[in-house]
Amino acid sequence: MTKKAKPTEAKNLPEVGTSVPVLEKTLAFVFIASVGISVLAILVILLAAFSNGAWIPNGLGLVPMLALPFGFASLAGLLIVSSFRKRKSSKN
């Protein structure tokens, strides 16, 4: 008979209680928030354009131009931080 593996003998699986560092969580939430706000602002601008210019939000066009590069920078930072963490954990 073959021996069945116990659930506690699983290898290469992350532990249930492992925590993600605070910097990675913060960068991930900043990325999601900035992209979400940008998409919402773009939808509002498109809605205003299709309503025959009845209401045009002033300055709302700046939101995607500022938030999308900020989101890209936070995504790049998240990738750098997570790669350093994974490289450090693979050495140990």
C-alpha positions as CSV (number, residue, x, y, z in Angstrom):
1,M,0.0,0.0,0.0
2,T,1.1,3.5,-0.7
3,K,1.6,5.9,2.2
4,K,-0.7,8.9,2.0
5,A,0.8,12.3,2.8
6,K,-0.6,14.1,5.8
7,P,-1.8,17.7,5.3
8,T,1.0,18.9,7.6
9,E,3.7,17.4,5.4
10,A,2.9,19.6,2.4
11,K,6.1,21.3,1.1
12,N,6.6,24.6,-0.7
13,L,3.3,26.0,0.5
14,P,3.0,29.2,2.4
15,E,2.1,29.0,6.0
16,V,-1.4,30.1,7.0
17,G,-0.2,32.5,9.5
18,T,2.4,34.3,7.4
19,S,2.0,38.0,7.3
20,V,2.7,40.4,4.4
21,P,5.0,43.3,5.4
22,V,3.3,46.7,6.1
23,L,5.2,48.4,3.3
24,E,3.9,45.9,0.7
25,K,0.3,46.2,1.9
26,T,0.5,50.0,1.8
27,L,2.0,50.1,-1.7
28,A,-0.7,47.6,-2.9
29,F,-3.5,49.6,-1.4
30,V,-2.1,52.9,-2.8
31,F,-1.9,51.3,-6.3
32,I,-5.4,50.0,-6.2
33,A,-6.8,53.2,-4.8
34,S,-5.1,55.4,-7.4
35,V,-6.1,53.3,-10.3
36,G,-9.7,53.0,-9.0
37,I,-9.9,56.8,-8.5
38,S,-8.5,57.3,-12.0
39,V,-11.0,55.0,-13.6
40,L,-13.9,56.6,-11.7
41,A,-12.7,60.1,-12.8
42,I,-12.5,58.9,-16.4
43,L,-16.0,57.5,-16.3
44,V,-17.3,60.8,-14.8
45,I,-15.5,62.8,-17.6
46,L,-17.0,60.5,-20.3
47,L,-20.5,60.8,-18.7
48,A,-20.1,64.6,-18.8
49,A,-19.0,64.5,-22.4
50,F,-22.0,62.4,-23.4
51,S,-24.5,64.7,-21.6
52,N,-24.0,67.4,-24.3
53,G,-21.8,69.4,-22.0
54,A,-24.6,70.1,-19.5
55,W,-22.2,69.8,-16.7
56,I,-18.4,69.8,-17.1
57,P,-16.4,69.1,-13.9
58,N,-13.6,71.6,-13.7
59,G,-10.2,70.2,-12.9
60,L,-11.3,66.6,-12.9
61,G,-9.1,65.9,-16.0
62,L,-6.1,66.4,-13.8
63,V,-7.0,63.4,-11.5
64,P,-6.1,60.6,-14.0
65,M,-3.1,62.5,-15.2
66,L,-1.7,62.7,-11.6
67,A,-3.1,59.4,-10.1
68,L,-2.1,57.0,-12.9
69,P,1.6,57.8,-12.8
70,F,1.5,57.7,-9.0
71,G,-0.2,54.3,-9.2
72,F,2.5,53.1,-11.7
73,A,5.2,54.3,-9.3
74,S,3.6,52.5,-6.4
75,L,3.4,49.3,-8.5
76,A,7.0,49.6,-9.4
77,G,7.9,50.1,-5.8
78,L,5.8,47.1,-4.8
79,L,7.5,44.9,-7.3
80,I,11.0,46.0,-6.1
81,V,10.1,45.5,-2.4
82,S,8.6,42.1,-3.0
83,S,11.5,40.9,-5.1
84,F,14.0,42.0,-2.4
85,R,11.9,40.1,0.2
86,K,11.7,37.0,-1.9
87,R,15.4,37.1,-2.7
88,K,16.2,37.5,0.9
89,S,13.9,34.6,1.9
90,S,15.3,32.3,-0.8
91,K,18.8,32.8,0.6
92,N,17.8,31.7,4.0
